[in-house]
Amino acid sequence: MNMLAFGVPGPSEWVLILVIVLVLFGAKKLPELARSLGQSMNEFRKTREDFDKELHAAGNEVKGAVQQPYQPAPNQPPQNPPRPSQSAAQQNPPSQQPTQSF
């Protein structure tokens, strides 16, 4: 038994579906429903196209970063902080050195 035969409605089924929709919603609501359905489909299409553009731009950005050859940074010696000319003990004489209290 072919399972695809049950998935796609034929012309008589479409007519039956349209009659049921007409009875449920009425003739005045059908144009509004069709308009809102068309607007929704248009908005979905625009959003999908924007997403595709962003995805392709990100892919091209990654490709561009990967294709560039690796260039190591130039070797620079590490900079040491300047040393004080005198030690801490020499800067503060013993009488002025802080005392520790316990």
Backbone as a ProteinNet text record, in pm:
[ID]
protein_1_A
[PRIMARY]
MNMLAFGVPGPSEWVLILVIVLVLFGAKKLPELARSLGQSMNEFRKTREDFDKELHAAGNEVKGAVQQPYQPAPNQPPQNPPRPSQSAAQQNPPSQQPTQSF
[TERTIARY]
84.3	0	89.2	61.2	141.4	99.1	192.3	161.8	149	205.3	197.7	57.2	-24.4	-160	-244.3	-210.8	-288.5	-241.5	-124.8	-67.9	-117.4	-148.3	-183.6	-332.2	-410.2	-553.5	-574.9	-673.9	-709.2	-802.2	-846.4	-932.8	-1065.8	-1125.9	-1254.3	-1234.8	-1123.7	-1096.4	-1074.7	-1007.8	-985.7	-1119	-1207.6	-1339.2	-1411.2	-1406.4	-1469.6	-1407.6	-1277.2	-1208.5	-1251	-1257.4	-1298.6	-1443	-1530.8	-1670.2	-1677.2	-1602.1	-1601.4	-1548.2	-1442.7	-1386.4	-1488.2	-1554.6	-1656	-1770	-1812.2	-1920	-1873.9	-1751	-1700.9	-1677.4	-1615.3	-1573.9	-1667.4	-1742.6	-1832.4	-1762.1	-1843.6	-1790.3	-1718.2	-1758	-1694.1	-1554.7	-1530.3	-1400.7	-1296.1	-1338.5	-1241.9	-1140.5	-1179.9	-1077.5	-977.2	-1025.2	-935	-837.7	-889	-802.6	-698.5	-741.1	-647.7	-542	-583.9	-489.6	-386.9	-432.1	-339.9	-247	-300.7	-216.3	-108.2	-143.9	-47.1	58.2	16.7	112.6	207	154.5	237.9	340.7	296.1	388.9	495.8	458.4	554	657	611.3	701.7	796.2	744.5	828.4	935.9	897.5	992.7	1103.2	1066.4	1165.7	1261.3	1206.7	1289.9	1385.6	1336.2	1421.4	1534	1502.4	1605.1	1709.9	1666.7	1761.4	1852.2	1793	1872.8	1974.2	1931.6	2023.3	2139	2109.2	2214.3	2313.7	2264.1	2352	2436.5	2375.8	2448	2559.2	2530.6	2632.4	2742.5	2706	2806.6	2898.9	2841.6	2923.2	3013.3	2961.9	3042.9	3157.6	3131.6	3237.7	3339.8	3295.3	3385.7	3479.1	3423	3504.6	3601.1	3554.1	3642	3757.4	3729.1	3833.7	3935.3	3890.3	3982.7	4068.2	4013	4087.4	4188.2	4154.1	4241	4361.3	4357.5	4472.1	4582.8	4707.9	4817.6	4847.4	4900	4934.6	5057.8	5049.8	5163.4	5192	5304.3	5334.1	5370.4	5345.1	5378	5529.5	5582.8	5727.8	5775	5892.6	5947	5989.7	5934.5	5971.8	6009.9	6121.6	6159.4	6059.4	6032	5936.6	5992	5905.1	5948.3	5938.5	6052.3	6055.1	6016.8	5948.4	5916.3	6044.5	6048.2	6171.2	6199.3	6327.2	6368.2	6387.7	6351.8	6380.5	6529.7	6577.2	6720.8	6768.4	6680.6	6715.8	6617.8	6662.5	6572.4	6479.7	6376.2	6277.8	6341	6435.6	6499.5	6584.8	6646	6729.4	6644.5	6525.7	6439.7	6384	6350.1	6295.2	6400.3	6455.7	6552.2	6482.3	6558.3	6499.4	6403.9	6426.3	6336.1	6201.9	6200.1	6076.4	6008.1	6070.2	6009.5	5885.4	5781.4	5658.6	5682.9	5621.5	5633.7	5508.6	5529.5	5416.7	5367.2	5236.8	5179.6	5096.8	5115.1	5042.7	4935.7
-117.5	0	124.3	216.3	336.7	440.3	484.2	578.6	721.8	752.7	888.1	924.6	827.9	853.8	921.2	900.9	959.3	1100	1143.6	1271.7	1390.2	1374.1	1486.9	1479.3	1584.5	1582.3	1608.4	1542.3	1560.1	1679.3	1704	1819.7	1815.6	1698.9	1691.8	1718	1676.2	1703.1	1852.1	1918.7	2064.3	2140	2099.6	2163.7	2143.9	2023.6	1996	2081.3	2093.6	2175.9	2321.8	2374	2513.3	2537.7	2442.3	2456	2459.7	2374.9	2372.5	2504.8	2556.7	2684.8	2796.4	2795	2896.4	2892.3	2773.5	2759.9	2805.5	2769.7	2804.5	2954.2	3016.4	3155.7	3255.2	3215	3305.5	3375.6	3430.6	3493.3	3623.8	3694.3	3822.7	3805.4	3697.8	3676	3617.1	3553	3487.2	3583.6	3701.8	3792.8	3838.1	3862.1	3901.4	3788.3	3666.4	3551.7	3533	3547.5	3532	3642	3764.7	3876.2	3854.2	3815.3	3793.2	3674.5	3572.4	3459.4	3502.7	3584.9	3635.7	3723	3809.4	3894.6	3811.2	3708.7	3621.2	3547.3	3498.4	3427.6	3522.4	3647	3744.8	3779.2	3799	3829.2	3712.2	3590.9	3472.9	3464.9	3492.8	3488.2	3592	3714.6	3820.2	3782.5	3728.8	3688.9	3576.9	3482	3372	3423.2	3518.2	3574.4	3651.8	3727.8	3799.3	3702.3	3594.7	3494.3	3430	3399.1	3340.9	3436.1	3566	3664.2	3670.3	3673.8	3677.2	3551	3437	3310.8	3307.1	3352.2	3354.6	3455.4	3571.1	3670.6	3615.6	3547.1	3488.9	3379	3299.1	3194.6	3252.8	3359.4	3423.5	3488.5	3542.5	3602.9	3497.3	3382.4	3274	3221.6	3207.9	3163.6	3259.8	3389.9	3490.2	3484.3	3458.3	3450	3323.9	3215.8	3090.3	3095.8	3162.2	3163.7	3255.4	3348.8	3435.4	3355	3368.3	3291.9	3342	3253.6	3286.4	3374.5	3486	3576	3594.5	3536.3	3550	3694.8	3732.4	3867.5	3881.2	4000.2	4018.9	3997.3	3938.4	3909.8	4039.5	4063.8	4179.9	4129.9	4178.7	4134	4186.2	4107.6	4153.2	4274.5	4366.8	4486.9	4463.4	4483.4	4468.7	4601.8	4598.8	4725	4791.5	4922.3	4989.7	4955.8	4934.9	4902.2	5030.2	5025.4	5143.4	5155.6	5277.2	5299.3	5261.6	5266.1	5229.9	5125.4	5042.6	4943.1	5011.2	4943.5	5000	5032.1	4953	4976.8	5103	5129.4	5248.5	5374	5365.6	5482.7	5528.4	5435.6	5468.7	5432.9	5531.7	5498.7	5417	5344.3	5255.8	5326.7	5450.1	5518.5	5548.1	5553.7	5586	5462.8	5344.2	5223.9	5188	5144.6	5107.7	4988.8	4990.6	4879.6	4794.6	4668.7	4576.2	4558.4	4567.6	4546.8	4419.3	4340.3	4212	4215.8
0	0	0	-86.7	-101	3.8	87.9	195.2	143.7	28.3	-24.4	-71	-102.1	-150	-42.3	84.1	192.6	227.9	180.9	221.2	141.7	13.4	-71.9	-105.6	-66	-99.6	-248.9	-303	-443.1	-461.3	-584.3	-611.1	-535.7	-523.7	-452.5	-302.8	-246.5	-105.1	-81.5	-176.9	-163.6	-166.4	-251.1	-257.1	-124.7	-69.8	58.5	170.1	170.1	270.4	257.2	134.7	113.1	157.3	134	176.7	329.2	395.3	542.6	597	537.4	581.5	559.6	446.7	417.3	518.2	555.5	652.9	791.3	830.1	963.6	979	880.8	895.6	827.7	731.4	661.7	545.8	455.9	335.2	365	471.8	502.5	561.2	630.9	695.7	601.3	494.2	405.4	344.4	293	239.7	346.3	468.3	576.9	609.7	614.7	642.9	532.6	407.9	296.2	298.2	328.7	334.4	445.5	563.2	674.9	647.6	580.7	543.6	444.8	345.9	249	314	407.3	478.2	563.5	627.8	709.6	624.6	510.5	421.4	368.2	335.6	287.2	395.1	518.1	629.4	655.8	649.1	668.5	559.8	434.8	323.7	342.7	384.1	406.6	518.9	626.4	739.4	700.1	622.2	576.3	487	397.9	309.3	390.2	489.9	575.8	650.6	700	770.6	676.3	553.7	455.5	425.4	410.3	383.7	498.5	622.4	739.3	747.8	718.2	723.9	619.7	497.9	392.9	426.2	482.9	520.1	629.1	726.4	833	777.8	685.4	623.9	543.8	469	392.3	484.4	596.8	693.7	752.9	785.2	840.6	734.5	610.4	502.5	483.5	486.4	469.5	581.4	703	816.1	807	756	747	632.4	523.2	407.4	424.9	518	538.6	604.1	553.4	613	753.9	833.6	971.4	971.7	1039.5	1051.2	1199.1	1246.3	1388.8	1422.2	1544.7	1590.2	1596.6	1569.6	1578	1721.4	1734	1866.9	1933.5	2048.3	2127.3	2264.9	2316.7	2451.1	2552.5	2656.4	2757.8	2830.8	2859.2	2928.7	3078.3	3148.4	3293.3	3356.4	3469.3	3535.8	3584.9	3588.3	3634	3779.5	3807.3	3944.6	4024.6	4151.2	4235.2	4257.8	4266.2	4283.1	4422.6	4519.5	4655.7	4707.1	4797.7	4854.6	4954.1	4993.9	5086.5	5220	5264.1	5393.2	5387.7	5274.9	5264.3	5253.2	5196.1	5181	5315.4	5402.9	5534.1	5639.4	5707.1	5814	5922	6004.7	6106.3	6199.7	6227.7	6320	6253.8	6120.3	6051.3	5989.8	6002.8	5946.7	6025.7	5961	6031.9	6123	6234.4	6328.2	6320.3	6347.7	6344.3	6486.4	6503.1	6635.4	6632.5	6738.1	6744.8	6844.7
[MASK]
++++++++++++++++++++++++++++++++++++++++++++++++++++++++++++++++++++++++++++++++++++++++++++++++++++++

